[in-house]
């Protein structure tokens, strides 16, 4: 045996075997350590992904609960159970959840800490305890791109909030479109429609479409609150017209004369003028033929409230500059087929019976022959600041309740069209070329050959029409740490 080792010692090939044998523990150790390190790195990445997702889910939960944290823990735990892919659970005592205070533009923050600990075959031979792997994530709600040009207020998962179809052409390149519907199809563009906006966002899902020309899709965004939730008509402000008798006396020259006196005292005298008295009744409905300026309420004050509004084809109703004073439509409909003009005003579809939650609320319809030119009031003290057309939130919701702007309307409406509980449908071959028009409705549908051009840009651009700063700015949930 000794002689054998002496031969191997002197043999070069034997030296290689000895060196290889001596290095074998190092090779095995390096391979084992590399294998465990790779596994730790993978677990760290999987854990971080789970922490990120859980923090985002927590913020969504707080958003839906108006900042409350009551159910955040359950939401985070559920999210971790779905998105943690380490094939084993987190360490006892985790996840840990903290709620950092609002900071600057960041609100409803949620901080999640996750930890795992699992022994591995090689490292466990040298370590008394497996290392603890920790991941931290903080998410928050931050401002989005600003106030939307279009907002669908529906929270029904069966509703598509925004629908664009037919040959509808929507040109709103500087503002977002938003749907509060949690449907998997929160907003849809189909057919030959073309929708140009800065972004399309929704509480639910949004399918990619060639019909959308947008900078970004933002599905599963936080819900936007009703921007005009604090605006409510008051019965004390409504002076509803009653049938009023107006007597008009007209005096006109007779055009005739006669002689009086005799002889040299004879003179030519004009006959007495003709006095005509006309009696008319001012109705309670507001039409192109209504002498609305003479309409009176039961208390004798000037009427600002009418049973309905109607403008016939080929006629004009000019309400002038209202200086922020609204026109109330008490339980009836507004049907515009002719020309309607109004500056610094709001048409309010409501009912004076404010105590009745089921009071009749009329609808607003614009026919193909109509042309509306309206601007909303913009004064700081105007009750309906920024709103051109307002429909009471008591209006019933359902497929049969639809407000329509039809046909070849060349209307320009600067301000918000507000129908928070009913559908607004825009169709036909109409054109709305406006700087600052905002559509707020339960659901919005643009169809036919409708063309809507709107350069709604920012708060500063539209402040002249009372828009912006209404609490409807979009927000996004993002990781912030």
C-alpha positions as CSV (number, residue, x, y, z in Angstrom):
1,X,0.0,0.0,0.0
2,X,2.9,2.4,0.9
3,X,4.6,1.6,-2.3
4,X,1.4,2.3,-4.2
5,X,1.1,5.8,-2.7
6,X,4.8,6.4,-3.5
7,X,4.1,5.5,-7.1
8,X,1.0,7.8,-7.2
9,X,3.0,10.6,-5.6
10,X,5.6,10.5,-8.3
11,X,2.9,10.2,-11.1
12,X,1.6,13.5,-12.5
13,X,-1.8,12.0,-13.2
14,X,-2.1,11.0,-9.6
15,X,-1.5,14.6,-8.5
16,X,-4.5,15.7,-10.5
17,X,-6.7,13.1,-8.7
18,X,-5.5,14.4,-5.3
19,X,-6.1,18.0,-6.2
20,X,-9.6,17.2,-7.5
21,X,-10.4,15.3,-4.4
22,X,-9.2,18.1,-2.2
23,X,-11.3,20.7,-4.0
24,X,-14.5,18.6,-4.2
25,X,-15.8,20.0,-0.8
26,X,-15.4,23.5,-2.1
27,X,-17.2,22.7,-5.4
28,X,-20.1,21.0,-3.6
29,X,-20.3,23.9,-1.1
30,X,-20.3,26.5,-3.8
31,X,-23.0,24.7,-5.7
32,X,-25.1,24.3,-2.5
33,X,-24.7,27.9,-1.5
34,X,-25.6,29.1,-5.0
35,X,-28.7,26.9,-5.1
36,X,-29.9,28.3,-1.8
37,X,-29.0,31.9,-2.7
38,X,-31.0,31.6,-5.9
39,X,-34.0,30.3,-4.0
40,X,-33.7,33.1,-1.4
41,X,-33.6,35.6,-4.2
42,X,-36.7,34.1,-5.9
43,X,-38.6,34.1,-2.6
44,X,-37.6,37.7,-2.0
45,X,-39.0,38.7,-5.4
46,X,-42.2,36.7,-4.9
47,X,-42.6,38.2,-1.5
48,X,-42.1,41.7,-2.8
49,X,-44.6,41.2,-5.5
50,X,-47.2,40.0,-2.9
51,X,-46.5,42.9,-0.6
52,X,-46.9,45.4,-3.5
53,X,-50.2,43.8,-4.6
54,X,-51.5,43.7,-1.0
55,X,-50.7,47.4,-0.3
56,X,-52.5,48.4,-3.5
57,X,-55.5,46.3,-2.6
58,X,-55.5,47.9,0.8
59,X,-55.7,51.4,-0.7
60,X,-58.5,50.4,-3.0
61,X,-60.3,49.1,0.1
62,X,-59.8,52.4,1.9
63,X,-60.9,54.3,-1.2
64,X,-64.2,52.4,-1.3
65,X,-64.8,53.0,2.4
66,X,-64.1,56.7,2.3
67,X,-60.8,56.3,4.1
68,X,-61.9,53.8,6.8
69,X,-59.6,50.9,7.6
70,X,-62.2,48.5,9.0
71,X,-61.8,45.8,6.4
72,X,-58.3,46.5,5.1
73,X,-56.7,43.7,7.1
74,X,-59.1,41.1,5.6
75,X,-58.5,42.5,2.1
76,X,-54.7,42.4,2.5
77,X,-54.8,38.9,3.9
78,X,-57.0,37.7,1.0
79,X,-54.8,39.4,-1.5
80,X,-51.7,37.7,0.0
81,X,-53.4,34.3,-0.1
82,X,-53.9,34.8,-3.9
83,X,-50.7,36.4,-4.9
84,X,-48.0,34.9,-2.7
85,X,-46.4,32.1,-4.8
86,X,-43.7,30.8,-2.4
87,X,-45.7,27.5,-2.0
88,X,-45.7,28.2,1.8
89,X,-47.3,30.9,3.9
90,X,-45.9,34.0,5.6
91,X,-44.3,33.9,9.0
92,X,-46.5,34.0,12.1
93,X,-47.5,37.6,12.9
94,X,-47.5,38.7,9.3
95,X,-48.8,40.6,7.3
96,X,-48.2,43.7,9.4
97,X,-50.2,46.7,8.3
98,X,-49.7,50.4,9.0
99,X,-51.6,53.5,7.9
100,X,-49.2,56.4,7.3
101,X,-50.9,59.8,7.6
102,X,-51.9,61.7,4.5
103,X,-48.9,63.5,3.1
104,X,-49.2,66.2,0.5
105,X,-51.2,64.7,-2.4
106,X,-50.9,61.2,-1.1
107,X,-54.0,59.9,0.8
108,X,-55.4,56.7,2.2
109,X,-51.9,55.2,2.5
110,X,-51.4,51.6,3.4
111,X,-48.0,50.1,4.4
112,X,-47.7,46.3,4.3
113,X,-44.8,44.2,5.7
114,X,-44.5,40.5,4.8
115,X,-42.0,38.0,6.1
116,X,-41.2,34.3,5.4
117,X,-38.8,31.8,6.9
118,X,-38.0,28.4,5.5
119,X,-35.0,26.2,5.9
120,X,-33.1,25.0,2.8
121,X,-31.2,21.7,2.6
122,X,-27.6,22.9,2.3
123,X,-27.7,26.1,4.4
124,X,-29.5,24.3,7.2
125,X,-26.4,22.1,7.8
126,X,-24.5,25.2,8.9
127,X,-27.2,27.6,10.3
128,X,-29.1,27.1,13.5
129,X,-32.2,28.9,12.0
130,X,-33.3,29.8,8.5
131,X,-32.9,33.5,7.6
132,X,-36.0,35.7,7.7
133,X,-36.8,37.3,4.3
134,X,-38.8,40.6,4.6
135,X,-40.6,42.8,2.0
136,X,-42.2,46.2,2.6
137,X,-44.5,48.1,0.3
138,X,-46.5,51.4,0.7
139,X,-49.3,52.4,-1.7
140,X,-51.4,55.5,-1.8
141,X,-54.1,57.4,-3.7
142,X,-52.5,60.1,-5.8
143,X,-54.0,62.7,-8.2
144,X,-54.8,61.6,-11.7
145,X,-54.8,63.7,-14.9
146,X,-57.6,66.0,-13.7
147,X,-61.3,66.6,-14.0
148,X,-62.9,64.3,-16.7
149,X,-64.9,65.7,-19.6
150,X,-67.2,62.7,-19.3
151,X,-68.2,60.9,-16.1
152,X,-70.6,58.0,-15.9
153,X,-71.9,57.9,-12.3
154,X,-73.4,54.4,-12.4
155,X,-72.2,51.9,-9.8
156,X,-74.2,49.1,-11.3
157,X,-71.9,46.2,-12.4
158,X,-74.4,45.4,-15.2
159,X,-74.0,48.8,-16.8
160,X,-71.5,50.0,-19.3
161,X,-70.8,53.5,-18.2
162,X,-69.5,55.0,-21.4
163,X,-70.5,53.7,-24.8
164,X,-69.3,55.0,-28.2
165,X,-70.7,53.3,-31.3
166,X,-71.8,53.9,-34.9
167,X,-69.8,56.7,-36.5
168,X,-69.5,58.8,-33.3
169,X,-66.5,61.1,-33.4
170,X,-65.4,62.4,-30.0
171,X,-62.6,64.9,-30.0
172,X,-61.5,65.7,-26.4
173,X,-57.7,65.4,-26.5
174,X,-56.9,67.2,-23.4
175,X,-59.0,65.5,-20.7
176,X,-59.8,62.1,-19.4
177,X,-63.0,60.0,-19.7
178,X,-64.2,58.1,-16.6
179,X,-66.7,55.5,-15.7
180,X,-67.7,54.6,-12.1
181,X,-69.2,51.3,-13.4
182,X,-67.5,48.2,-11.9
183,X,-68.4,46.2,-15.0
184,X,-65.8,44.3,-16.8
185,X,-66.7,46.6,-19.7
186,X,-66.7,49.9,-17.9
187,X,-66.2,51.8,-21.1
188,X,-66.6,50.6,-24.7
189,X,-65.8,52.0,-28.1
190,X,-67.1,50.0,-31.1
191,X,-68.3,50.1,-34.6
192,X,-66.7,52.9,-36.6
193,X,-66.5,55.3,-33.6
194,X,-63.4,57.4,-32.9
195,X,-62.7,58.6,-29.4
196,X,-59.7,60.9,-28.9
197,X,-59.0,61.7,-25.2
198,X,-56.0,61.9,-22.9
199,X,-57.1,58.7,-21.1
200,X,-60.0,56.4,-20.6
201,X,-60.5,55.1,-17.1
202,X,-63.0,53.2,-15.0
203,X,-63.7,51.4,-11.8
204,X,-64.1,48.2,-13.8
205,X,-62.3,46.8,-16.8
206,X,-61.7,48.5,-20.1
207,X,-61.0,46.5,-23.2
208,X,-58.3,47.7,-25.6
209,X,-59.8,49.0,-28.8
210,X,-58.5,50.6,-32.0
211,X,-61.4,53.1,-31.6
212,X,-59.8,54.6,-28.6
213,X,-57.0,57.1,-29.4
214,X,-55.8,57.7,-25.8
215,X,-52.5,58.2,-24.1
216,X,-53.4,55.6,-21.5
217,X,-55.9,53.1,-20.3
218,X,-56.6,53.1,-16.6
219,X,-58.9,50.3,-15.6
220,X,-59.7,49.5,-12.0
221,X,-59.2,53.1,-10.9
222,X,-60.7,54.5,-7.7
223,X,-64.3,55.7,-7.9
224,X,-64.8,59.4,-8.6
225,X,-67.3,61.1,-6.2
226,X,-70.2,63.0,-7.7
227,X,-68.6,66.4,-8.4
228,X,-71.9,68.2,-7.7
229,X,-73.2,66.1,-4.8
230,X,-73.5,69.2,-2.6
231,X,-75.6,71.1,-5.1
232,X,-79.4,70.9,-4.4
233,X,-82.3,73.0,-5.5
234,X,-84.4,74.6,-2.8
235,X,-88.2,75.1,-2.8
236,X,-87.7,78.5,-1.2
237,X,-85.8,79.7,-4.3
238,X,-88.5,78.6,-6.7
239,X,-91.2,81.1,-7.6
240,X,-93.5,79.0,-9.8
241,X,-95.6,80.8,-12.3
242,X,-99.4,80.8,-12.0
243,X,-101.8,81.8,-14.8
244,X,-101.5,85.6,-14.9
245,X,-103.8,88.0,-16.6
246,X,-102.0,90.9,-18.2
247,X,-104.0,93.9,-19.4
248,X,-102.4,96.1,-22.1
249,X,-103.8,99.5,-23.0
250,X,-102.9,101.0,-26.3
251,X,-103.6,104.6,-27.4
252,X,-103.5,105.6,-31.1
253,X,-104.4,108.8,-32.9
254,X,-107.8,108.8,-34.5
255,X,-106.5,110.2,-37.7
256,X,-109.7,112.3,-38.0
257,X,-110.8,115.9,-37.0
258,X,-113.9,118.1,-36.8
259,X,-114.8,121.9,-36.6
260,X,-115.9,123.5,-33.4
261,X,-117.3,127.1,-32.9
262,X,-118.9,129.5,-35.4
263,X,-117.8,132.3,-37.5
264,X,-114.4,133.7,-36.8
265,X,-114.2,131.5,-33.7
266,X,-114.5,128.3,-35.8
267,X,-111.5,126.0,-35.2
268,X,-110.3,122.7,-36.4
269,X,-110.1,120.1,-33.6
270,X,-108.5,116.5,-33.8
271,X,-110.8,113.7,-32.8
272,X,-110.0,111.9,-29.5
273,X,-107.4,109.1,-29.8
274,X,-108.6,105.5,-29.9
275,X,-107.9,103.6,-26.7
276,X,-107.7,99.8,-27.1
277,X,-107.5,97.5,-24.1
278,X,-106.2,93.9,-24.6
279,X,-106.3,91.2,-21.9
280,X,-104.0,88.1,-22.2
281,X,-103.2,85.3,-19.9
282,X,-99.5,84.3,-19.3
283,X,-99.4,80.5,-19.1
284,X,-97.3,78.5,-16.6
285,X,-95.3,76.8,-19.3
286,X,-92.2,78.4,-20.7
287,X,-92.4,78.5,-24.5
288,X,-91.1,80.8,-27.3
289,X,-94.5,82.6,-27.2
290,X,-94.6,83.0,-23.4
291,X,-94.2,86.5,-22.1
292,X,-92.0,85.0,-19.4
293,X,-90.7,88.4,-18.2
294,X,-94.3,89.2,-17.2
295,X,-95.0,85.8,-15.5
296,X,-95.8,86.0,-11.8
297,X,-95.7,83.6,-8.9
298,X,-98.6,83.2,-6.5
299,X,-96.9,85.7,-4.1
300,X,-96.7,88.3,-6.8
301,X,-93.0,88.0,-7.4
302,X,-91.4,87.5,-10.8
303,X,-91.6,83.8,-11.8
304,X,-88.4,81.8,-12.3
305,X,-90.2,78.5,-12.2
306,X,-92.4,77.0,-15.0
307,X,-94.3,73.8,-15.5
308,X,-92.4,72.8,-18.6
309,X,-90.1,74.2,-21.3
310,X,-90.8,73.9,-25.1
311,X,-89.3,75.6,-28.1
312,X,-91.0,74.8,-31.4
313,X,-89.1,74.3,-34.7
314,X,-88.1,77.5,-36.4
315,X,-88.7,79.7,-33.3
316,X,-86.4,81.3,-30.8
317,X,-86.5,81.6,-27.0
318,X,-84.0,84.0,-25.7
319,X,-83.7,84.1,-21.9
320,X,-80.9,86.7,-22.0
321,X,-78.3,87.1,-19.3
322,X,-79.6,85.5,-16.2
323,X,-76.7,86.7,-14.0
324,X,-76.6,83.3,-12.3
325,X,-80.3,83.1,-11.7
326,X,-81.6,79.6,-12.6
327,X,-84.7,78.7,-14.6
328,X,-86.6,75.9,-12.7
329,X,-88.8,73.4,-14.6
330,X,-91.3,72.1,-12.1
331,X,-92.0,68.4,-12.8
332,X,-92.3,68.8,-16.5
333,X,-90.1,68.1,-19.5
334,X,-87.9,70.4,-21.5
335,X,-88.2,69.8,-25.3
336,X,-86.1,72.0,-27.6
337,X,-86.7,71.9,-31.3
338,X,-85.9,75.5,-32.1
339,X,-83.3,78.0,-30.9
340,X,-82.6,78.5,-27.2
341,X,-80.2,81.1,-25.9
342,X,-79.3,81.8,-22.3
343,X,-76.2,83.3,-20.7
344,X,-75.0,82.8,-17.2
345,X,-77.9,80.5,-16.5
346,X,-78.9,77.0,-15.5
347,X,-82.0,75.1,-16.5
348,X,-82.9,73.0,-13.5
349,X,-85.2,70.0,-14.0
350,X,-86.7,69.5,-10.5
351,X,-89.9,69.5,-8.5
352,X,-91.0,72.0,-5.9
353,X,-92.3,69.1,-3.6
354,X,-88.9,68.6,-2.0
355,X,-90.2,66.4,0.7
356,X,-91.3,63.7,-1.7
357,X,-88.4,61.4,-2.8
358,X,-90.6,60.1,-5.6
359,X,-91.7,63.5,-7.0
360,X,-91.9,63.6,-10.8
361,X,-88.7,64.9,-12.4
362,X,-88.8,65.8,-16.1
363,X,-86.4,64.8,-18.9
364,X,-84.4,67.0,-21.3
365,X,-84.6,66.4,-25.0
366,X,-83.1,68.3,-27.9
367,X,-84.4,67.5,-31.5
368,X,-82.5,67.6,-34.8
369,X,-83.7,71.1,-35.6
370,X,-82.5,72.7,-32.4
371,X,-79.7,75.1,-31.7
372,X,-78.8,75.8,-28.1
373,X,-76.3,78.4,-27.1
374,X,-75.8,78.4,-23.3
375,X,-73.1,79.3,-20.8
376,X,-73.2,78.3,-17.2
377,X,-72.9,80.8,-14.3
378,X,-69.3,81.1,-13.0
379,X,-69.8,83.4,-10.0
380,X,-68.4,82.2,-6.7
381,X,-71.7,82.6,-5.0
382,X,-73.9,81.0,-7.8
383,X,-75.7,78.0,-6.5
384,X,-75.4,76.1,-9.8
385,X,-71.9,77.3,-10.6
386,X,-70.5,75.5,-13.6
387,X,-73.8,73.7,-14.4
388,X,-75.7,74.6,-17.6
389,X,-78.4,71.8,-17.3
390,X,-79.2,70.2,-14.0
391,X,-81.4,67.2,-13.4
392,X,-82.6,66.5,-9.8
393,X,-81.0,63.4,-8.2
394,X,-84.6,62.2,-7.4
395,X,-85.1,61.3,-11.1
396,X,-85.8,57.6,-11.5
397,X,-83.1,55.3,-13.0
398,X,-83.9,52.7,-15.6
399,X,-83.7,51.8,-19.3
400,X,-86.8,53.8,-20.1
401,X,-85.5,57.1,-18.6
402,X,-83.3,58.7,-21.2
403,X,-82.3,62.3,-21.9
404,X,-81.5,62.9,-25.6
405,X,-79.6,65.3,-27.7
406,X,-80.5,64.3,-31.3
407,X,-79.7,65.0,-34.9
408,X,-78.1,68.1,-36.5
409,X,-77.9,70.2,-33.4
410,X,-75.2,72.8,-33.8
411,X,-75.3,73.5,-30.1
412,X,-72.6,75.1,-28.0
413,X,-73.0,74.5,-24.3
414,X,-70.3,75.8,-22.0
415,X,-70.6,74.1,-18.6
416,X,-71.8,70.8,-17.2
417,X,-74.7,68.7,-18.4
418,X,-75.7,67.0,-15.2
419,X,-77.9,63.9,-15.2
420,X,-76.6,61.8,-12.3
421,X,-79.4,59.3,-12.2
422,X,-80.4,59.0,-15.8
423,X,-78.9,58.1,-19.1
424,X,-77.8,60.9,-21.5
425,X,-77.8,59.8,-25.2
426,X,-76.2,61.9,-27.9
427,X,-76.9,60.7,-31.5
428,X,-77.6,61.6,-35.0
429,X,-75.3,63.9,-37.0
430,X,-75.0,66.6,-34.3
431,X,-72.0,68.8,-33.6
432,X,-71.1,70.3,-30.3
433,X,-68.1,72.6,-30.7
434,X,-67.3,73.8,-27.2
435,X,-64.3,74.9,-25.2
436,X,-65.5,73.6,-21.8
437,X,-68.4,71.1,-21.9
438,X,-68.6,68.5,-19.2
439,X,-70.9,65.5,-19.4
440,X,-72.0,63.9,-16.1
441,X,-74.7,61.2,-16.3
442,X,-75.7,57.8,-15.0
443,X,-74.6,56.4,-18.3
444,X,-73.4,58.2,-21.4
445,X,-73.9,56.9,-25.0
446,X,-72.7,58.6,-28.1
447,X,-73.9,57.0,-31.3
448,X,-74.9,57.7,-34.9
449,X,-72.8,60.3,-36.7
450,X,-72.5,62.5,-33.7
451,X,-69.4,64.7,-33.6
452,X,-68.4,66.3,-30.3
453,X,-65.4,68.6,-30.3
454,X,-64.3,69.8,-26.9
455,X,-61.1,71.5,-25.9
456,X,-61.6,71.0,-22.1
457,X,-58.1,71.3,-20.9
458,X,-57.5,72.2,-17.3
459,X,-58.9,74.0,-14.2
460,X,-57.5,77.3,-15.4
461,X,-58.8,77.0,-18.9
462,X,-62.4,76.4,-17.8
463,X,-62.7,78.5,-14.7
464,X,-64.4,81.2,-16.8
465,X,-67.4,78.8,-17.1
466,X,-67.4,77.7,-13.5
467,X,-65.8,74.3,-14.1
468,X,-62.9,72.7,-12.2
469,X,-62.4,72.2,-8.5
470,X,-65.7,70.4,-8.1
471,X,-64.3,67.4,-6.3
472,X,-64.4,65.2,-9.3
473,X,-60.7,65.1,-10.1
474,X,-59.5,61.6,-11.0
475,X,-57.2,59.7,-8.7
476,X,-54.9,56.7,-9.1
477,X,-53.6,54.1,-6.8
478,X,-49.8,53.7,-7.0
479,X,-46.9,52.3,-5.0
480,X,-45.1,55.2,-3.4
481,X,-42.4,53.3,-1.3
